[in-house]
Amino acid sequence: MLRNLFLIVCLIGATNAIAQHPASPSSKTTEKQDDAKIDYKVAGTPMPPLRVLLYRDTSSKKDTMVNAHSNPDRKKAHKEKHAEEKLYLTDKDLDNGANLIVMMFNPTCSHCQDETAILEKNIFLFNKTQMVLLANPTMKAYLPDFVNMLHVMEYPSMHVGIDSSGFINNVYQYTALPQINIYDKERKLIKIYNGEVSVDTLKKYIE
């Protein structure tokens, strides 16, 4: 009798302990984070954070010419000009109430070079729409030849640089390059194109 009573008391105590200690909140938090993960490759999703290390011509040849042929005042002006140049471009800098085109590319890829040449040839269409040519950090050494060949730095609506926010990892579909992502003025994904795209196809998205 006493033994049975003791077992009943133990069972009641164990039940109360379980009721007072529900599943750990950390497991619930993990589940919520997994559920909240965004697939940035689906139309209508917001653009992931964008931070671009802008390409700048820092060739020693130019600096040597300035230093060799400049008086102290011109040297100072040259240094100040470089100091004022923006090193990074973010999605906030590109918020101008118009569509945005982000082209992920490899500077050594012939298809990427051809697509850039097409865009450059039709740069007159870009009145409000901005364009970002974004390369993987491993491609940094190849940017100078690409820029010199295609003269993309001459156009204020074209920005060339290196991904420094993991943007490519979030949106790249791992198919053909270049990959062109088009975002609306609210920076939601409209369309993704892979490979070379005609300007007639892109024209409806350019403002």
C-alpha positions, 0 to 999 in steps of 0.5 A: 500500500505504502509502495503504491502511494509512493509511486503515485507521488513520484508520478505527480511530481514528474508531471508537474516538472514537465509542465513547468519546463516546456520545450527550450525557447532556443529550438523555437527561435531556430525554427522561426529563423528557418521559416523566415529565411528569404529566397532572393531568387523568387520574383517579388522578394526584396533585394538583399543588402548591396554593398559594392567596393567600387573600382578605382583606377589606382595605377602607379603610372598616373600617380607618378605622372602627377607627382613628377610634374606637379607643384605642391598645390597640385599634389595636395589637390590630387590627394584631396580628390582621391580622398573625396572619392566614394569607395563603396556604393550601397543600395541606399545610394541607388535609391532614386525612384527608378528600376535598378539593374544588377549584372553579375559578371566575370571580367574574363567571360566573353559573354559578359564582355559582349553583354556589357558592350551591348549595354554601353552601346545603348547607354542613352536609354538610361535616364534614371535607371542605374546599373551595377556590374558586380564581380566576385572578390576573387575577380578583382585582379581582372577588373582593370583590363575589363574596364580599359577594354569597355570604358564603362567608367565613362558613364555615370549610370554604370557602376563597376565593383566587387561584391562586399556584402554577399549579394552574389551568394544570395541571388546567383542561380549558378547557371550562365553568366552574366546574370542580370537581376532587375529590381523595381523602384521599391527594390523588389525582384522583377526578373532574372536573366541568364546569359546574353540578353538583347537590349530589346528584351531589357528596354521595357525595364529601363527608365 
